[in-house]
Amino acid sequence: MKKCYKCEEVKDLNHYYTDRTRKDGLTNQCKSCKYKYDKEYSKKRRKYFDKYYKENKQAYVDYNERRRERHRVEPRIRMKEGAKRRALKKGLEYNLESYKDLPKMPVFCPILGIPLVSSRGSKNGGSDNSPSLDRINNDVGYIKGNLQIISRKANQMKSNGNFRDIEKLYLFMKQQQIKQK
């Protein structure tokens, strides 16, 4: 049994959250009082940050502009963050410590030979020419040595079909080209 310092009621220990910083290992206010306090505190902070954002809106705009420009110049930064998010979501191995652990950014897609362009403002992950991080072996996670940077178009083609599908498509397109001649 413990007395809540807020409502001053004596309650069973399961009515308190754990707090390793305190001697008894429990918060000094019960769960219901803590909930009320947190709700009020959240409202106050929301008002404060709304006001702060309005007063400092240009600083946020400038920061976001610098961030976008940095990602346009060095797209591996965003690729690393996306890889980390996907690895956690899919439960895959991930060992990249910095964007510098990714392969160097090629000028042209090594598969299709099209120029890789990091553009801003495109929806749905960019254009066909956008650089894309590809796992060479899809059974392995996002680890050094299993990654390459290719065009979004090549990565979609690679991920949407297996080797036999792509081979069939190639043979079909080759036959069509022969018929046209």
NUMAR-806541 format. One record per residue: x, y, z of N, C-alpha, C in turn; residue number from 1. Coordinates in Angstrom, 1 decimal. Example, Ala and Ser with C-alpha at 12.3 -4.5 7.8 and 13.67 -1.06 7.14 Angstrom:
<pts>
<<13.2, -5.7, 7.8>, <12.3, -4.5, 7.8>, <13.2, -3.3, 7.8>, 1>
<<12.8, -2.2, 7.1>, <13.7, -1.1, 7.1>, <12.9, 0.0, 7.9>, 2>
</pts>
This chain:
<pts>
<<0.8, -1.2, 0.0>, <0.0, 0.0, 0.0>, <0.9, 1.2, 0.0>, 1>
<<0.4, 2.3, -0.7>, <1.2, 3.5, -0.8>, <0.2, 4.7, -0.9>, 2>
<<0.6, 5.8, -0.4>, <-0.2, 7.0, -0.4>, <0.2, 7.9, -1.6>, 3>
<<-0.8, 8.3, -2.4>, <-0.5, 9.2, -3.6>, <-0.4, 10.6, -3.1>, 4>
<<0.7, 11.3, -3.5>, <0.9, 12.6, -3.0>, <-0.1, 13.6, -3.6>, 5>
<<-0.7, 13.3, -4.7>, <-1.6, 14.2, -5.4>, <-3.0, 14.1, -4.8>, 6>
<<-3.7, 12.9, -4.8>, <-5.0, 12.8, -4.3>, <-5.0, 12.3, -2.8>, 7>
<<-3.9, 12.0, -2.3>, <-3.7, 11.6, -0.9>, <-4.5, 10.4, -0.5>, 8>
<<-4.8, 9.5, -1.5>, <-5.5, 8.3, -1.2>, <-4.4, 7.2, -1.0>, 9>
<<-4.7, 6.2, -0.1>, <-3.8, 5.1, 0.0>, <-4.3, 4.0, -0.9>, 10>
<<-3.4, 3.6, -1.8>, <-3.8, 2.6, -2.9>, <-2.9, 1.4, -2.9>, 11>
<<-3.3, 0.4, -3.5>, <-2.5, -0.8, -3.7>, <-1.3, -0.5, -4.7>, 12>
<<-0.2, -1.2, -4.6>, <1.0, -0.9, -5.4>, <0.7, -1.0, -6.9>, 13>
<<-0.2, -1.8, -7.3>, <-0.5, -2.0, -8.8>, <-1.2, -0.7, -9.3>, 14>
<<-1.5, 0.2, -8.5>, <-2.1, 1.5, -9.0>, <-1.0, 2.6, -9.3>, 15>
<<0.2, 2.2, -9.3>, <1.4, 3.1, -9.5>, <2.2, 2.5, -10.6>, 16>
<<2.8, 3.5, -11.4>, <3.7, 3.1, -12.5>, <5.1, 2.9, -11.8>, 17>
<<5.9, 2.1, -12.6>, <7.3, 1.9, -12.1>, <8.1, 3.1, -12.4>, 18>
<<9.1, 3.4, -11.5>, <10.0, 4.5, -11.7>, <11.3, 4.1, -11.0>, 19>
<<12.3, 3.7, -11.8>, <13.5, 3.2, -11.3>, <14.4, 4.2, -10.6>, 20>
<<14.0, 5.5, -10.7>, <14.8, 6.5, -10.1>, <14.4, 6.7, -8.6>, 21>
<<13.3, 6.2, -8.2>, <12.8, 6.3, -6.8>, <13.2, 5.1, -6.0>, 22>
<<13.3, 5.3, -4.7>, <13.8, 4.3, -3.8>, <12.9, 3.1, -3.8>, 23>
<<11.6, 3.3, -3.8>, <10.6, 2.2, -3.8>, <10.3, 1.6, -5.2>, 24>
<<10.9, 2.3, -6.2>, <10.7, 1.8, -7.6>, <9.3, 2.1, -8.2>, 25>
<<8.6, 3.0, -7.5>, <7.2, 3.4, -8.0>, <7.1, 4.9, -8.1>, 26>
<<6.2, 5.4, -9.0>, <6.0, 6.8, -9.0>, <5.3, 7.3, -7.7>, 27>
<<5.4, 8.6, -7.5>, <4.9, 9.1, -6.2>, <3.4, 9.5, -6.4>, 28>
<<2.8, 9.4, -7.6>, <1.4, 9.7, -7.7>, <0.8, 8.4, -8.4>, 29>
<<-0.5, 8.2, -8.2>, <-1.1, 7.0, -8.7>, <-1.4, 7.2, -10.2>, 30>
<<-1.7, 6.1, -10.9>, <-1.9, 6.1, -12.3>, <-2.9, 7.1, -12.8>, 31>
<<-4.1, 7.2, -12.1>, <-5.1, 8.1, -12.5>, <-4.7, 9.5, -12.4>, 32>
<<-4.0, 9.9, -11.3>, <-3.5, 11.3, -11.1>, <-2.4, 11.6, -12.2>, 33>
<<-1.6, 10.6, -12.4>, <-0.5, 10.8, -13.4>, <-1.1, 11.0, -14.8>, 34>
<<-2.2, 10.3, -15.1>, <-2.9, 10.4, -16.4>, <-3.4, 11.8, -16.5>, 35>
<<-4.1, 12.3, -15.5>, <-4.7, 13.7, -15.6>, <-3.6, 14.7, -15.7>, 36>
<<-2.5, 14.6, -15.0>, <-1.4, 15.5, -15.1>, <-0.8, 15.5, -16.5>, 37>
<<-0.6, 14.3, -17.0>, <0.0, 14.2, -18.3>, <-0.9, 14.8, -19.4>, 38>
<<-2.2, 14.7, -19.3>, <-3.1, 15.2, -20.2>, <-3.1, 16.8, -20.2>, 39>
<<-3.1, 17.3, -19.0>, <-3.0, 18.8, -18.9>, <-1.6, 19.3, -19.4>, 40>
<<-0.6, 18.6, -19.0>, <0.8, 19.0, -19.5>, <0.8, 19.0, -21.0>, 41>
<<0.3, 18.0, -21.6>, <0.3, 17.9, -23.0>, <-0.4, 19.0, -23.7>, 42>
<<-1.6, 19.5, -23.1>, <-2.3, 20.6, -23.7>, <-1.5, 21.9, -23.6>, 43>
<<-0.8, 22.1, -22.4>, <0.0, 23.3, -22.3>, <1.2, 23.3, -23.3>, 44>
<<1.8, 22.1, -23.4>, <3.0, 22.0, -24.3>, <2.5, 22.3, -25.8>, 45>
<<1.3, 21.7, -26.1>, <0.8, 21.9, -27.5>, <0.6, 23.4, -27.8>, 46>
<<0.0, 24.1, -26.8>, <-0.2, 25.5, -27.0>, <1.1, 26.3, -27.2>, 47>
<<2.1, 25.9, -26.3>, <3.4, 26.5, -26.3>, <4.1, 26.3, -27.7>, 48>
<<4.1, 25.1, -28.2>, <4.7, 24.8, -29.5>, <4.0, 25.3, -30.7>, 49>
<<2.7, 25.4, -30.6>, <1.9, 26.1, -31.7>, <2.3, 27.6, -31.8>, 50>
<<2.4, 28.2, -30.6>, <2.8, 29.6, -30.6>, <4.3, 29.7, -31.0>, 51>
<<5.2, 28.9, -30.5>, <6.6, 28.9, -30.9>, <6.8, 28.7, -32.4>, 52>
<<6.0, 27.8, -33.0>, <6.1, 27.5, -34.4>, <5.7, 28.7, -35.2>, 53>
<<4.6, 29.3, -34.8>, <4.1, 30.5, -35.5>, <5.2, 31.6, -35.5>, 54>
<<5.8, 31.8, -34.3>, <6.8, 32.9, -34.2>, <8.1, 32.6, -34.9>, 55>
<<8.4, 31.3, -35.1>, <9.7, 30.9, -35.7>, <9.5, 30.1, -37.0>, 56>
<<8.4, 30.3, -37.7>, <8.1, 29.6, -38.9>, <9.2, 29.6, -39.9>, 57>
<<9.8, 30.8, -40.1>, <10.9, 30.9, -41.1>, <12.1, 30.0, -40.8>, 58>
<<12.4, 29.9, -39.5>, <13.5, 29.0, -39.1>, <13.2, 27.6, -39.5>, 59>
<<12.0, 27.1, -39.4>, <11.6, 25.7, -39.8>, <11.7, 25.6, -41.3>, 60>
<<11.2, 26.6, -42.0>, <11.3, 26.6, -43.5>, <12.7, 26.5, -43.9>, 61>
<<13.6, 27.4, -43.3>, <15.0, 27.4, -43.7>, <15.6, 26.0, -43.4>, 62>
<<15.4, 25.5, -42.3>, <15.9, 24.2, -41.9>, <15.5, 23.1, -42.9>, 63>
<<14.2, 23.0, -43.2>, <13.8, 22.0, -44.1>, <14.3, 22.2, -45.5>, 64>
<<14.5, 23.5, -45.9>, <15.1, 23.7, -47.2>, <16.6, 23.2, -47.3>, 65>
<<17.3, 23.5, -46.2>, <18.7, 23.0, -46.1>, <18.8, 21.5, -46.1>, 66>
<<17.9, 20.9, -45.4>, <17.8, 19.4, -45.3>, <17.5, 18.8, -46.7>, 67>
<<16.5, 19.4, -47.4>, <16.2, 18.9, -48.7>, <17.4, 19.0, -49.7>, 68>
<<18.1, 20.2, -49.6>, <19.2, 20.4, -50.5>, <20.3, 19.4, -50.2>, 69>
<<20.6, 19.1, -48.9>, <21.6, 18.2, -48.5>, <21.3, 16.8, -49.0>, 70>
<<20.0, 16.4, -49.0>, <19.6, 15.1, -49.5>, <19.6, 15.0, -51.0>, 71>
<<19.4, 16.2, -51.6>, <19.5, 16.2, -53.1>, <21.0, 16.0, -53.5>, 72>
<<21.9, 16.7, -52.8>, <23.3, 16.6, -53.1>, <23.8, 15.2, -52.7>, 73>
<<23.4, 14.7, -51.6>, <23.9, 13.4, -51.1>, <22.7, 12.5, -50.8>, 74>
<<22.1, 11.8, -51.8>, <20.9, 11.0, -51.6>, <21.1, 9.8, -50.8>, 75>
<<22.4, 9.4, -50.5>, <22.6, 8.2, -49.7>, <22.2, 8.4, -48.3>, 76>
<<22.1, 9.7, -47.8>, <21.6, 10.0, -46.5>, <20.2, 9.5, -46.3>, 77>
<<19.3, 9.8, -47.2>, <17.9, 9.4, -47.2>, <17.8, 7.9, -47.4>, 78>
<<18.6, 7.4, -48.3>, <18.6, 5.9, -48.6>, <18.9, 5.1, -47.3>, 79>
<<19.9, 5.6, -46.5>, <20.3, 4.9, -45.3>, <19.1, 4.9, -44.3>, 80>
<<18.4, 6.0, -44.2>, <17.3, 6.1, -43.2>, <16.2, 5.2, -43.7>, 81>
<<15.9, 5.2, -45.0>, <14.8, 4.3, -45.5>, <15.2, 2.9, -45.3>, 82>
<<16.4, 2.5, -45.5>, <16.9, 1.1, -45.3>, <16.7, 0.7, -43.8>, 83>
<<17.0, 1.6, -42.9>, <16.9, 1.3, -41.5>, <15.5, 1.0, -41.1>, 84>
<<14.6, 1.9, -41.6>, <13.1, 1.8, -41.4>, <12.6, 0.5, -41.9>, 85>
<<13.0, 0.1, -43.2>, <12.5, -1.1, -43.8>, <13.0, -2.3, -43.1>, 86>
<<14.3, -2.3, -42.6>, <14.9, -3.4, -41.9>, <14.2, -3.7, -40.6>, 87>
<<13.9, -2.6, -39.9>, <13.1, -2.8, -38.6>, <11.8, -3.4, -38.9>, 88>
<<11.1, -2.8, -39.9>, <9.7, -3.3, -40.2>, <9.7, -4.7, -40.6>, 89>
<<10.6, -5.1, -41.4>, <10.6, -6.5, -42.0>, <11.4, -7.5, -41.2>, 90>
<<12.1, -7.0, -40.1>, <12.9, -7.9, -39.3>, <14.2, -8.3, -39.9>, 91>
<<14.8, -7.5, -40.8>, <16.0, -7.9, -41.5>, <17.2, -7.4, -40.8>, 92>
<<18.3, -8.0, -41.1>, <19.6, -7.6, -40.5>, <20.0, -6.2, -41.1>, 93>
<<20.6, -5.4, -40.3>, <21.0, -4.0, -40.6>, <22.3, -3.7, -39.9>, 94>
<<23.3, -3.3, -40.7>, <24.6, -2.9, -40.0>, <25.2, -1.7, -40.6>, 95>
<<24.4, -0.8, -41.1>, <25.0, 0.5, -41.6>, <25.1, 1.5, -40.5>, 96>
<<26.3, 2.0, -40.3>, <26.5, 3.0, -39.2>, <26.4, 4.4, -39.8>, 97>
<<26.7, 4.6, -41.0>, <26.7, 6.0, -41.7>, <26.2, 5.8, -43.1>, 98>
<<25.8, 6.9, -43.7>, <25.5, 6.8, -45.1>, <26.7, 6.5, -46.0>, 99>
<<27.9, 6.7, -45.4>, <29.1, 6.5, -46.1>, <29.4, 5.0, -46.2>, 100>
<<28.7, 4.2, -45.5>, <28.8, 2.7, -45.6>, <28.1, 2.2, -46.9>, 101>
<<27.3, 3.0, -47.5>, <26.6, 2.6, -48.7>, <27.6, 2.8, -49.9>, 102>
<<27.3, 2.0, -51.0>, <28.2, 2.2, -52.1>, <28.2, 3.6, -52.7>, 103>
<<29.3, 4.0, -53.4>, <29.3, 5.3, -54.0>, <28.2, 5.5, -55.0>, 104>
<<27.7, 6.7, -55.1>, <26.6, 7.0, -56.0>, <27.1, 7.1, -57.4>, 105>
<<26.6, 6.1, -58.3>, <27.0, 6.2, -59.7>, <26.3, 7.3, -60.4>, 106>
<<26.9, 7.7, -61.5>, <26.3, 8.8, -62.3>, <25.2, 8.1, -63.2>, 107>
<<25.4, 6.9, -63.6>, <24.4, 6.2, -64.5>, <24.0, 4.9, -63.8>, 108>
<<22.8, 4.4, -64.1>, <22.3, 3.2, -63.5>, <23.2, 2.1, -64.1>, 109>
<<23.8, 1.2, -63.3>, <24.6, 0.1, -63.8>, <23.9, -0.9, -64.6>, 110>
<<22.5, -1.0, -64.5>, <21.7, -2.0, -65.2>, <21.2, -1.4, -66.5>, 111>
<<20.5, -0.2, -66.4>, <19.9, 0.3, -67.6>, <20.7, 1.4, -68.3>, 112>
<<21.7, 1.9, -67.7>, <22.6, 2.9, -68.3>, <21.9, 4.3, -68.3>, 113>
<<20.8, 4.5, -67.7>, <20.2, 5.9, -67.7>, <20.8, 6.7, -66.6>, 114>
<<20.8, 8.0, -66.8>, <21.4, 8.9, -65.7>, <20.6, 8.9, -64.4>, 115>
<<21.3, 8.9, -63.3>, <20.6, 8.9, -62.0>, <20.5, 10.4, -61.6>, 116>
<<19.2, 10.8, -61.3>, <18.9, 12.2, -61.0>, <18.1, 12.2, -59.7>, 117>
<<18.6, 12.9, -58.7>, <17.9, 13.1, -57.5>, <17.1, 14.4, -57.6>, 118>
<<15.8, 14.2, -57.8>, <14.9, 15.4, -58.0>, <14.1, 15.6, -56.7>, 119>
<<13.6, 16.8, -56.6>, <12.8, 17.2, -55.4>, <11.4, 17.4, -55.9>, 120>
<<10.4, 17.0, -55.1>, <9.0, 17.3, -55.3>, <8.3, 16.2, -56.1>, 121>
<<9.0, 15.2, -56.5>, <8.3, 14.1, -57.3>, <7.6, 13.2, -56.3>, 122>
<<6.4, 12.7, -56.7>, <5.6, 11.9, -55.8>, <5.9, 10.4, -56.1>, 123>
<<5.4, 9.6, -55.2>, <5.5, 8.1, -55.3>, <7.0, 7.7, -55.4>, 124>
<<7.9, 8.3, -54.6>, <9.2, 7.8, -54.5>, <10.2, 8.3, -55.6>, 125>
<<9.7, 9.2, -56.4>, <10.6, 9.8, -57.4>, <10.3, 9.3, -58.8>, 126>
<<11.2, 9.7, -59.7>, <11.0, 9.3, -61.1>, <11.8, 8.0, -61.4>, 127>
<<11.6, 7.5, -62.7>, <12.4, 6.3, -63.1>, <13.9, 6.5, -63.0>, 128>
<<14.3, 7.7, -63.1>, <15.8, 8.0, -63.0>, <16.3, 8.2, -61.6>, 129>
<<15.4, 8.2, -60.6>, <15.8, 8.4, -59.2>, <16.7, 7.3, -58.7>, 130>
<<17.7, 7.6, -57.9>, <18.5, 6.5, -57.4>, <17.8, 5.7, -56.3>, 131>
<<18.0, 4.4, -56.3>, <17.3, 3.5, -55.4>, <18.3, 2.5, -54.8>, 132>
<<18.1, 2.2, -53.5>, <19.0, 1.3, -52.9>, <18.4, -0.1, -53.1>, 133>
<<19.3, -1.0, -53.6>, <18.8, -2.4, -53.9>, <19.7, -3.4, -53.1>, 134>
<<19.0, -4.4, -52.6>, <19.7, -5.5, -52.0>, <20.0, -6.5, -53.0>, 135>
<<21.2, -6.9, -53.2>, <21.7, -7.8, -54.2>, <21.1, -9.2, -54.0>, 136>
<<21.2, -9.7, -52.7>, <20.6, -10.9, -52.4>, <19.4, -10.6, -51.4>, 137>
<<18.2, -10.8, -51.9>, <17.0, -10.4, -51.1>, <16.8, -11.3, -49.8>, 138>
<<17.5, -12.4, -49.7>, <17.4, -13.2, -48.5>, <18.2, -12.7, -47.4>, 139>
<<19.1, -11.7, -47.7>, <20.0, -11.1, -46.7>, <19.5, -9.7, -46.5>, 140>
<<19.7, -9.1, -45.3>, <19.2, -7.8, -45.0>, <20.1, -6.7, -45.6>, 141>
<<20.0, -5.5, -45.0>, <20.7, -4.3, -45.4>, <22.0, -4.3, -44.7>, 142>
<<23.0, -5.0, -45.3>, <24.3, -5.1, -44.7>, <25.3, -4.7, -45.8>, 143>
<<26.5, -4.3, -45.3>, <27.6, -3.9, -46.2>, <27.9, -5.0, -47.1>, 144>
<<28.1, -4.7, -48.4>, <28.4, -5.7, -49.4>, <27.2, -6.3, -50.1>, 145>
<<26.0, -6.1, -49.5>, <24.8, -6.7, -50.1>, <24.0, -5.6, -50.8>, 146>
<<24.6, -4.4, -50.9>, <23.8, -3.3, -51.4>, <24.4, -2.7, -52.7>, 147>
<<23.5, -2.2, -53.5>, <24.0, -1.4, -54.7>, <23.0, -0.3, -55.0>, 148>
<<23.4, 0.7, -55.7>, <22.5, 1.8, -56.0>, <22.3, 1.7, -57.5>, 149>
<<21.0, 1.6, -57.8>, <20.5, 1.5, -59.2>, <19.4, 2.4, -59.4>, 150>
<<18.8, 2.5, -60.6>, <17.7, 3.4, -60.9>, <16.4, 2.8, -60.3>, 151>
<<15.5, 3.7, -60.0>, <14.2, 3.2, -59.5>, <13.5, 2.2, -60.4>, 152>
<<13.6, 2.6, -61.7>, <13.0, 1.7, -62.8>, <13.6, 0.3, -62.7>, 153>
<<14.9, 0.2, -62.7>, <15.6, -1.1, -62.7>, <15.2, -1.8, -61.4>, 154>
<<15.1, -1.1, -60.3>, <14.8, -1.8, -59.0>, <13.4, -2.3, -59.0>, 155>
<<12.5, -1.6, -59.6>, <11.1, -2.1, -59.7>, <11.0, -3.3, -60.6>, 156>
<<11.7, -3.2, -61.7>, <11.7, -4.4, -62.7>, <12.3, -5.6, -62.0>, 157>
<<13.3, -5.4, -61.2>, <14.0, -6.5, -60.5>, <13.1, -7.1, -59.4>, 158>
<<12.4, -6.2, -58.7>, <11.7, -6.7, -57.6>, <10.3, -7.3, -58.0>, 159>
<<9.8, -6.9, -59.1>, <8.5, -7.3, -59.5>, <8.5, -8.7, -60.2>, 160>
<<9.7, -9.1, -60.6>, <9.7, -10.4, -61.4>, <11.0, -11.2, -61.0>, 161>
<<10.9, -12.5, -61.1>, <12.0, -13.3, -60.9>, <12.8, -13.5, -62.2>, 162>
<<13.9, -14.2, -62.1>, <14.8, -14.4, -63.3>, <14.0, -14.9, -64.5>, 163>
<<13.2, -15.9, -64.3>, <12.5, -16.6, -65.4>, <11.5, -15.6, -66.0>, 164>
<<10.8, -14.8, -65.2>, <9.8, -13.8, -65.7>, <10.5, -12.8, -66.6>, 165>
<<11.7, -12.3, -66.1>, <12.4, -11.3, -66.9>, <13.0, -11.9, -68.1>, 166>
<<13.4, -13.1, -68.1>, <13.9, -13.8, -69.3>, <12.8, -14.0, -70.3>, 167>
<<11.6, -14.4, -69.9>, <10.4, -14.5, -70.8>, <10.1, -13.2, -71.4>, 168>
<<10.1, -12.1, -70.6>, <9.8, -10.8, -71.1>, <10.9, -10.4, -72.2>, 169>
<<12.1, -10.7, -71.9>, <13.2, -10.4, -72.8>, <13.0, -11.1, -74.1>, 170>
<<12.7, -12.4, -74.1>, <12.5, -13.2, -75.3>, <11.3, -12.7, -76.1>, 171>
<<10.2, -12.4, -75.4>, <9.0, -11.8, -76.0>, <9.3, -10.5, -76.7>, 172>
<<10.0, -9.6, -76.1>, <10.3, -8.3, -76.7>, <11.3, -8.5, -77.8>, 173>
<<12.2, -9.5, -77.8>, <13.1, -9.7, -78.9>, <12.3, -10.2, -80.1>, 174>
<<11.3, -11.1, -79.9>, <10.5, -11.7, -81.0>, <9.7, -10.5, -81.6>, 175>
<<9.2, -9.6, -80.8>, <8.4, -8.5, -81.3>, <9.2, -7.6, -82.2>, 176>
<<10.4, -7.4, -81.7>, <11.4, -6.5, -82.5>, <11.7, -7.2, -83.8>, 177>
<<11.9, -8.5, -83.8>, <12.2, -9.2, -85.1>, <11.0, -9.1, -86.0>, 178>
<<9.8, -9.3, -85.5>, <8.6, -9.2, -86.4>, <8.4, -7.8, -87.0>, 179>
<<8.8, -6.8, -86.3>, <8.7, -5.4, -86.8>, <9.6, -5.1, -87.9>, 180>
<<10.7, -5.9, -88.0>, <11.7, -5.6, -89.1>, <11.3, -6.3, -90.3>, 181>
</pts>
